[in-house]
């Protein structure tokens, strides 16, 4: 769901109740498009996060503290100067727009308290943060907007702040029932949700569909039924009667809203939370982590994609050359036939018809010769081609095996990157690639002492600890160093994925359920996590071998069993 005007108004009302009178202790900017205010209230400390990113803009209280850059962004320095020590006076939504106005009582450059405003514009790719003085004169902007970007509205220091341009739509607040029915009569064939989003401000597709679902009639068939459902929605907005709601598909939140959602069924599940901030944090945490990780790892993703493309092209050429080497026997056969017929061949001949003694039928065949060479030299030329093709075939087989192994390694790194969370995990993968010989093509990992990350840990129903590697270095560590010979090892079959080790620690043999849960975890932390009935190999660690010179994470095994499971995560300890 988009962060529509209804959601903005709901979260603004909630924040106003919780944050009025709160003092700004610190200001952070963990990302270039996110500002975090550390606040002290009478009820304790809170953290207000305002994200103005183009893809996932949102605002709300958060419980998790993010990593901050060692050198703060310029807007962070500016916001600290103007807001640190200030007190929040109010939080409101002006004119049912996707804008939140936060009023502060903060010190000016002379040390006197004056009113300042922070405007959080939650408007998709146009999202922004604007700080103004008491007269609405802009002091600073997260992303300045000049005439080259927009001719309708500029956001620059020194200009006066103006609300976003009005849309040619009606506000649902205080709407006219007569006008609603008149508009419905003009477009009786229009679907209810499209009718609402086309004529009224600030309604997301989700909310419009919910109104259509509750009215149970197309707008043209029974406009008064739609009017009653729409009026009920507007009444809840006006009276601040909100219902913080999340919609899940499996374990993944796919929608959120300030009202209860009844339109979904089947595999979807609706849950409610105490506050809208909890809804916002739960919904956006996974998306933000994924987006930020991909931004931080852009060079790694680019390296992996380029390496995969290079290897695939190299393999295609090598396999083409290997196919050509299959002609080697014909070269030797031609050379032998020339030697057998030396008595009738002369220098200067370019073709010769001779009997093929290798064929039982002894047919006549035509030999291609180089007229500049003697018959004996022609024979030697074919023998050299045979020898060259034979050596090339042997060497190409080794090179192809090496390229395929490298391609498997690159795929395993790609799988680790997709699941990496946080800068420390990305830095560990970066160091792994550097040690594997890719250092010249990627940025150096963070300076200082390398920060080692811990493998994922879980516990089976029977109480057996599970260790799951997050990257190839961790895979080697848990399999070859931490695990004992009697522990059990799991890995998805013939696909990139994490090593999972079930530690027996001297206990009795794990039960069938423990094996299933360990295999399901290995399937979940693999490139096949979205499938059903995924094949997972498992064996005792005693049967695992790492070939000399093999890439990180690569092992071999011969004695094993295979389980077919549905990928599933386990709660971390």
C-alpha positions in Angstrom: 0.0 0.0 0.0 1.1 3.6 -0.7 1.5 5.9 2.4 -1.6 7.8 1.5 -3.1 10.9 3.0 -5.3 8.9 5.3 -2.3 7.0 6.7 -0.3 10.3 7.0 -3.2 11.9 9.0 -3.4 8.8 11.3 0.3 8.6 12.0 0.4 12.4 12.6 -2.4 12.2 15.1 -0.6 9.3 16.9 2.8 11.1 16.9 1.2 14.3 18.2 -0.2 12.5 21.2 3.1 10.7 22.0 5.6 13.4 21.1 4.1 16.8 22.2 6.6 18.2 24.7 9.4 15.7 23.8 12.9 17.1 23.7 15.4 16.4 20.9 18.4 14.8 22.4 20.3 13.8 19.3 19.9 13.8 15.5 21.1 11.0 13.3 21.1 10.3 9.6 21.9 6.6 9.1 21.0 6.8 5.3 21.2 9.7 2.9 17.4 9.8 2.8 16.5 9.0 6.4 16.5 11.3 9.5 16.2 9.9 13.0 15.4 12.1 16.1 16.4 10.7 19.5 13.7 12.1 21.8 13.3 12.3 25.6 9.7 12.3 26.9 8.2 12.1 30.3 7.4 8.4 29.6 10.9 7.6 28.4 13.1 7.8 25.3 11.8 7.4 21.8 13.2 7.4 18.3 11.4 9.1 15.4 12.4 7.9 12.0 11.5 9.9 8.9 12.4 8.2 5.6 12.2 10.3 2.4 13.4 7.6 0.1 11.8 7.4 -3.4 10.7 3.8 -3.1 9.7 3.4 0.6 9.0 6.8 2.2 7.4 6.6 5.7 7.5 8.0 9.2 7.0 6.5 12.6 8.5 5.6 15.9 11.1 2.8 15.7 12.7 0.5 18.3 15.8 -0.6 16.4 18.9 1.6 16.3 20.7 1.5 12.9 24.4 1.9 12.1 25.4 5.5 11.5 28.1 6.6 9.1 31.4 7.7 10.6 31.2 11.0 8.8 27.6 12.5 9.0 25.8 13.7 6.0 25.6 17.5 5.4 21.8 17.6 6.2 22.4 15.8 9.4 24.9 18.4 10.5 22.5 21.1 9.6 19.6 19.5 11.4 21.7 19.0 14.5 22.5 22.7 14.6 18.9 23.7 14.4 17.0 21.0 16.3 19.2 19.6 19.1 17.9 20.7 22.4 14.6 21.8 20.9 11.1 20.8 22.1 8.4 19.4 19.9 5.3 21.6 20.1 2.9 19.7 17.8 2.7 17.2 14.9 -0.1 17.7 12.3 -1.2 17.1 8.8 -1.9 20.3 6.8 -4.9 20.2 4.4 -5.2 16.4 4.1 -1.9 16.3 2.1 0.8 13.7 2.3 2.8 16.1 4.4 3.5 16.1 8.1 4.4 19.3 9.9 6.4 19.1 13.1 6.6 22.3 15.0 9.7 22.8 17.3 10.6 25.4 19.9 14.4 25.5 19.2 17.3 27.9 19.6 18.3 30.3 16.8 21.9 31.3 16.0 21.8 33.8 18.9 20.7 31.3 21.4 17.1 32.5 21.7 14.2 30.2 21.4 12.1 30.5 18.3 9.5 28.4 16.4 10.8 26.2 13.6 9.1 23.7 11.4 10.2 20.4 9.9 8.1 19.3 6.9 8.2 15.6 6.0 6.7 15.2 2.5 5.7 11.5 2.1 5.1 11.6 -1.7 6.8 8.7 -3.4 9.7 9.8 -5.6 9.0 13.4 -4.7 9.5 12.8 -0.9 11.6 15.3 0.9 12.5 17.0 4.2 12.3 20.7 4.6 13.3 22.8 7.6 11.9 26.4 7.9 11.9 29.2 10.4 8.8 30.6 12.1 7.8 32.6 9.0 8.1 29.4 6.8 11.3 30.7 5.2 13.3 27.6 4.2 16.5 27.1 6.2 17.5 23.8 4.6 16.3 21.0 2.3 17.3 17.4 2.1 17.0 17.4 -1.7 16.9 20.9 -3.1 14.5 21.5 -6.0 15.4 24.3 -8.5 13.9 25.5 -11.8 15.7 22.8 -13.7 13.9 20.2 -11.7 10.4 21.8 -11.4 8.9 24.9 -12.8 5.8 24.7 -10.5 7.5 24.5 -7.1 11.1 25.1 -5.9 12.5 24.1 -2.6 15.7 26.2 -1.9 17.2 27.9 1.1 15.9 31.5 1.3 12.6 30.8 -0.5 9.3 30.5 1.4 7.8 27.1 1.9 4.7 26.3 -0.1 2.5 23.3 0.1 2.6 20.9 -2.9 0.5 21.9 -5.9 -3.2 21.1 -5.6 -4.5 18.2 -7.6 -7.7 18.5 -9.5 -9.6 16.3 -7.0 -12.0 16.8 -4.1 -11.1 16.4 -0.5 -12.9 13.6 1.3 -13.0 15.7 4.5 -16.3 17.5 4.5 -17.3 16.2 1.1 -20.8 16.8 -0.2 -23.2 13.9 -0.5 -25.1 15.6 -3.3 -21.9 16.1 -5.3 -20.8 12.5 -4.7 -24.1 11.2 -6.1 -23.9 13.6 -9.0 -20.4 12.4 -9.9 -21.6 8.8 -9.6 -24.5 9.4 -12.0 -22.1 10.7 -14.6 -20.0 7.6 -14.7 -22.2 4.6 -13.8 -20.0 2.1 -15.5 -16.8 3.1 -13.6 -15.6 0.6 -11.0 -16.0 1.9 -7.4 -12.3 1.9 -6.5 -11.4 3.8 -9.7 -14.2 6.2 -9.1 -12.9 7.1 -5.7 -9.3 7.4 -6.6 -10.1 9.6 -9.7 -12.3 12.0 -7.8 -11.0 12.2 -4.2 -7.7 13.2 -2.7 -5.4 11.0 -0.7 -7.0 7.6 -1.2 -4.7 4.6 -1.9 -5.9 1.8 -4.1 -6.1 -0.5 -1.1 -8.5 1.9 0.8 -10.5 2.5 -2.3 -10.9 -1.3 -2.9 -11.9 -1.7 0.8 -14.7 0.8 0.3 -15.8 -1.1 -2.8 -15.7 -4.4 -1.0 -17.8 -3.1 1.9 -20.4 -1.5 -0.3 -20.7 -4.8 -2.3 -22.1 -2.8 -5.3 -20.7 -1.0 -8.3 -21.0 2.7 -7.9 -23.4 2.9 -10.9 -25.6 0.0 -9.6 -26.2 1.4 -6.1 -24.4 4.7 -5.5 -26.0 5.1 -2.0 -24.5 1.9 -0.8 -21.1 3.1 -1.9 -21.8 6.5 -0.3 -22.6 4.8 3.0 -19.3 2.9 3.0 -17.3 6.0 1.9 -19.0 8.1 4.6 -18.1 5.5 7.2 -14.5 5.7 6.1 -14.4 9.5 6.3 -16.1 9.5 9.7 -13.3 7.3 11.0 -10.7 9.6 9.7 -12.4 12.7 11.1 -12.9 11.1 14.5 -9.4 9.5 14.6 -10.9 6.1 15.0 -8.0 4.0 13.6 -7.3 0.3 13.5 -3.6 -0.4 12.9 -3.6 -3.3 10.4 -1.1 -5.6 8.7 -1.9 -8.1 5.9 0.4 -11.1 5.7 1.0 -13.6 2.9 2.6 -16.4 4.7 5.1 -14.7 7.0 5.7 -11.7 4.8 3.7 -8.4 5.4 2.2 -7.3 2.0 -0.2 -4.5 3.0 -0.7 -2.1 5.9 -3.5 0.3 6.7 -5.0 2.6 9.3 -8.4 0.8 8.9 -9.3 -2.9 9.2 -9.0 -4.8 5.9 -11.6 -7.4 5.0 -11.1 -7.8 1.3 -8.4 -10.5 1.5 -9.0 -14.2 1.9 -7.4 -17.5 1.1 -3.7 -17.6 2.0 -3.7 -14.0 3.4 -3.9 -13.3 7.1 -4.9 -10.0 8.8 -3.4 -9.0 12.1 -3.8 -5.8 14.2 -1.2 -3.9 16.3 -1.5 -1.5 19.2 0.0 1.5 17.3 0.4 2.6 13.7 4.2 3.0 14.4 4.4 -0.7 15.0 2.7 -1.4 11.7 5.0 1.0 9.8 8.2 -0.4 11.4 7.2 -4.1 10.9 6.1 -3.5 7.3 9.1 -1.4 6.2 12.0 -3.0 8.2 12.5 -5.9 5.7 12.1 -3.7 2.7 14.5 -1.1 4.0 17.1 -3.7 5.0 16.9 -5.2 1.5 17.1 -1.9 -0.3 19.9 -0.5 1.8 21.9 -3.7 1.6 21.6 -3.6 -2.2 22.7 0.0 -2.3 25.7 -0.6 -0.1 26.6 -3.7 -2.1 26.0 -2.2 -5.6 29.6 -2.8 -6.6 29.5 -6.4 -5.3 26.4 -7.2 -7.2 27.9 -5.6 -10.3 31.1 -7.6 -9.9 29.2 -10.9 -9.5 27.0 -10.2 -12.5 30.1 -9.3 -14.7 32.0 -12.3 -13.4 29.1 -14.6 -14.2 28.7 -13.1 -17.7 32.5 -13.4 -18.3 32.6 -17.0 -17.2 29.5 -18.0 -19.2 31.1 -16.5 -22.3 34.4 -18.1 -21.6 32.7 -21.5 -21.1 30.8 -21.2 -24.4 34.0 -20.5 -26.3 35.9 -23.3 -24.5 33.2 -25.9 -25.2 33.1 -24.8 -28.8 36.9 -25.4 -29.1 36.5 -28.7 -27.3 33.9 -29.8 -29.8 36.4 -28.9 -32.6 39.0 -31.1 -31.0 36.9 -34.1 -31.7 38.2 -33.9 -35.3 41.7 -34.9 -34.0 41.3 -38.6 -35.1 40.6 -37.5 -38.6 43.9 -35.6 -38.7 45.9 -38.7 -37.6 44.0 -40.8 -40.1 44.8 -38.4 -43.0 48.5 -38.3 -42.0 48.6 -42.1 -41.9 47.0 -42.3 -45.4 49.5 -39.9 -46.8 52.4 -42.0 -45.4 50.8 -45.1 -46.9 50.6 -43.5 -50.3 53.9 -41.6 -50.5 54.9 -43.6 -53.6 52.2 -42.0 -55.7 52.2 -38.5 -54.3 54.3 -35.6 -55.6 55.1 -32.1 -54.5 52.7 -29.5 -55.9 49.6 -31.7 -55.6 46.7 -30.1 -53.8 44.4 -33.1 -53.9 44.9 -36.8 -54.0 42.5 -39.7 -54.3 43.6 -42.7 -52.3 42.2 -45.9 -50.8 41.0 -45.6 -47.2 42.6 -48.7 -45.5 40.8 -47.9 -42.2 37.4 -48.7 -43.7 36.6 -52.4 -44.3 34.9 -51.5 -47.5 38.2 -49.7 -48.6 36.5 -46.8 -50.4 38.4 -44.1 -52.2 38.8 -40.8 -50.3 40.1 -37.4 -51.4 43.0 -35.9 -49.3 43.5 -32.2 -49.1 47.2 -31.3 -49.5 49.4 -28.2 -49.4 51.0 -27.9 -52.9 54.0 -26.0 -51.4 55.0 -29.0 -49.2 56.3 -32.4 -50.0 54.1 -35.4 -49.3 56.1 -36.2 -46.2 55.8 -32.6 -44.9 52.0 -32.8 -45.6 51.8 -35.9 -43.4 53.8 -34.2 -40.6 51.4 -31.2 -40.9 48.4 -33.4 -40.1 50.2 -35.2 -37.3 51.0 -31.8 -35.7 47.4 -30.8 -36.0 46.4 -34.1 -34.3 49.0 -33.6 -31.5 47.8 -30.0 -31.0 44.1 -31.0 -30.8 44.9 -33.9 -28.4 46.8 -31.6 -26.0 44.2 -28.9 -26.4 41.4 -31.4 -25.6 43.2 -32.3 -22.3 43.9 -28.7 -21.4 40.4 -27.5 -22.3 38.8 -30.2 -20.1 40.8 -28.9 -17.2 40.0 -25.2 -18.0 36.3 -26.0 -18.4 36.2 -27.8 -15.1 37.9 -24.8 -13.4 35.5 -22.3 -15.0 32.5 -24.4 -13.9 33.9 -24.5 -10.4 34.4 -20.8 -10.4 30.9 -20.2 -11.8 29.5 -22.3 -8.9 31.5 -20.2 -6.5 30.2 -16.9 -8.0 26.7 -18.3 -7.7 27.3 -19.1 -4.0 28.5 -15.5 -3.4 25.5 -14.1 -5.2 23.2 -16.2 -2.9 25.1 -14.9 0.1 24.7 -11.3 -1.1 21.0 -11.7 -1.6 20.6 -12.7 2.1 23.2 -10.3 3.6 22.0 -7.8 6.2 24.1 -5.0 7.5 27.4 -3.5 6.6 29.4 -6.0 8.6 28.1 -8.9 6.7 28.7 -7.2 3.4 32.3 -6.3 4.4 32.9 -10.0 5.2 31.8 -11.0 1.7 33.9 -8.2 0.3 37.0 -9.5 2.1 36.2 -13.0 1.0 36.1 -11.8 -2.7 39.4 -10.0 -2.1 41.1 -13.1 -0.8 39.6 -15.1 -3.7 41.4 -12.8 -6.2 38.8 -10.3 -7.0 40.4 -7.5 -5.0 41.3 -5.3 -8.0 37.7 -5.1 -9.1 35.9 -4.1 -5.9 36.1 -1.4 -3.3 38.3 -2.1 -0.3 36.4 -3.4 2.7 36.1 -1.1 5.7 39.4 -0.1 7.3 40.6 -1.2 10.7 40.3 -4.7 12.2 37.9 -6.9 10.4 34.6 -7.3 12.2 33.7 -11.0 12.3 30.0 -11.8 12.1 28.3 -14.7 13.8 26.6 -17.5 12.0 22.8 -17.8 12.2 21.9 -20.0 15.2 18.6 -21.8 15.9 17.4 -24.7 18.0 15.3 -27.7 16.8 12.2 -29.0 18.7 14.4 -31.7 20.2 16.9 -29.1 21.6 19.7 -29.6 19.1 21.6 -26.4 18.1 21.8 -25.5 14.5 24.6 -23.4 12.9 23.9 -21.8 9.5 26.6 -20.0 7.6 25.8 -16.6 6.2 28.6 -16.6 3.6 31.3 -19.0 2.3 33.8 -18.1 5.0 31.3 -18.9 7.7 30.4 -22.1 5.8 34.0 -23.3 6.0 34.3 -22.3 9.6 31.2 -24.1 10.9 31.8 -27.2 8.8 35.5 -27.7 9.1 36.3 -26.1 12.5 33.3 -25.9 14.8 31.6 -29.1 13.9 32.8 -32.5 15.2 32.9 -35.7 13.1 29.7 -37.0 14.7 27.6 -33.8 13.9 25.2 -33.7 11.0 25.7 -31.6 7.9 23.0 -30.3 5.6 23.0 -28.5 2.2 20.5 -28.0 -0.6 21.2 -30.4 -3.4 23.0 -29.1 -6.6 22.3 -25.4 -5.8 24.0 -22.5 -3.9 23.1 -22.3 -0.3 24.3 -22.2 3.3 26.0 -25.0 5.1 23.8 -26.1 8.1 25.3 -28.1 11.0 23.3 -29.8 13.7 25.5 -30.2 16.8 24.9 -33.4 18.6 27.2 -32.5 21.5 27.2 -36.1 22.8 23.5 -36.4 22.9 21.5 -39.4 21.6 20.7 -39.6 17.8 18.4 -36.7 16.8 14.8 -37.5 16.0 13.1 -37.4 12.6 11.6 -34.0 13.4 15.0 -32.6 14.2 16.4 -33.8 10.9 13.4 -32.3 9.0 13.7 -28.9 10.7 17.5 -28.8 10.0 16.9 -29.7 6.3 14.1 -27.1 6.1 16.5 -24.4 7.5 19.1 -25.4 4.9 16.5 -25.1 2.1 15.3 -21.7 3.5 18.9 -20.3 3.5 19.5 -21.2 -0.2 18.8 -20.1 -3.7 15.8 -22.5 -3.7 14.0 -20.9 -0.7 10.9 -20.1 -2.7 10.3 -23.7 -3.8 8.3 -26.6 -2.5 9.7 -30.1 -1.8 13.3 -28.9 -2.1 16.0 -31.7 -2.1 18.5 -31.3 0.7 21.5 -33.6 1.1 22.6 -34.5 4.6 25.5 -36.6 6.0 27.8 -36.8 9.0 30.6 -34.3 9.1 33.1 -37.2 9.0 32.2 -37.6 5.3 32.9 -34.0 4.3 36.1 -33.3 2.4 37.6 -30.0 1.1 39.8 -30.4 -2.0 43.1 -28.7 -1.9 43.0 -25.2 -3.5 39.2 -25.2 -3.6 37.2 -21.9 -3.3 35.7 -21.0 0.1 32.6 -22.9 0.8 33.3 -25.7 -1.6 33.3 -29.3 -0.2 32.7 -32.8 -1.5 31.0 -35.8 0.0 30.1 -39.3 -1.3 28.1 -40.9 1.5 24.9 -39.1 2.1 21.1 -39.2 2.2 18.5 -36.8 0.6 15.4 -35.3 2.2 12.6 -33.4 0.4 11.3 -30.5 2.5 9.5 -27.2 2.4 11.9 -24.3 3.2 11.2 -22.9 6.7 13.1 -20.5 9.0 13.7 -21.2 12.7 13.6 -18.5 15.4 17.1 -17.3 16.2 18.3 -17.7 19.7 
